[in-house]
């Protein structure tokens, strides 16, 4: 990735190393003021794909027995259903347990 971009008005090479700290718009553009001529111009950011391979790990839900690659593990997802003794559950069991907790909490406030 290049750390500079040329101003379309004066051709000055602007330093872009801190340009992405404020984030991008949904169309990957942002406005920039030239460090030399102070004219404002639009910058389009293009990202090259980067591939990181990893093994797919399937685990068994300790609650329902379903095998999934999307496991919710106690201590890694918050809030984890406190009334579950199991430490690794599938996403549907997580949602069910979380809903049960919300319902129990609501009943305790009534």
N, C-alpha and C positions, 0 to 999 in steps of 0.2 A: 504494500500500500504506500502511496506517495504521501509525504508529509507537507507538500506545498502544492499550490495551484496558482496558475497565472491569471492575473487580473485581465479581464477582457477589454479594459479601457487603456491601461498604461503598460501592460505586460509584466508588471512587477510580480515576482514569485512570493506569494503570501504563505506564511507558516500556518498550516492547518492542524498541527499536533494537538491543540486544545479545542478544536472546532466542534467535536462531537460530545463534549461534556454537558451541553444543555439539551441534547437529544435531537432527534430528527422529526420532521413532520411525516405524515403517513405516506407521502410520495418521495421520501428520501431526499428532501431538499431543505436548504436553510439559506437565509440571507447573510451576506458577509460584507463588511466594509474594508476596502483595500487599505492596507497599512501605509501605502505610499501616496496615492492620489485621493483617498478618502471617498471614492465613489462606491456605491453599494451595488453588489451583484449577487446573483443567485448561484448557489453551488449544489450540484446534484452528486450524491454519493452512491457509488456502485460497489456492491460487495461481491467478491468472488466466493463461490462456495468452498467450504473447507469440510473435508470428510474425516470423521473420527469413528472408526469401527470399534464395536465392542460386542461381546457375546450376549445373546439374549438369555436371560436367566428366568426360568419359570419356577414359581414357588407355589406350594399348596396352602390355601387358606386354612388356618387353624380353626376357624369357626364353622364353615360349611363344606370344606374339602375341595372346593373348586381349584383347579390349577390355572394360574394366571401369571402374566409378566408385570402386572400392575398391582403390586402388593403394598399395603399400607402397614408400616412398621411402627410400633410404639416407640416413642422417642425421636422419630424422624418426621412425624406428621402431627400437627396440632390443630385443634384439640382432639386428642385421642379419647375414644369412649372409655371413661374411667371404670364403668361397670363390667368391662370385658377383661377376662383373665388372659385371653389369648394375646400374643404380642405381634402376630403377623396375620393380617386379614385382607380379603379382597376388597375392592372399591365398593361393591354393593353392600357388603357387610359393614363397612365403615360408615356409609351413609345411613344405613338402618340403625346402627348403634348411636350415631350422632343425633338422629331424629328422636330416638328413644330417650336420650339424655335431655334434649330440649323439652320433650313432653313431661318427663319427670320433674324438671326444674319448674315448668309452668304450673304443674299440680301442686308443688310445694309452696308456691307463692299465692295460691288461691285460698 
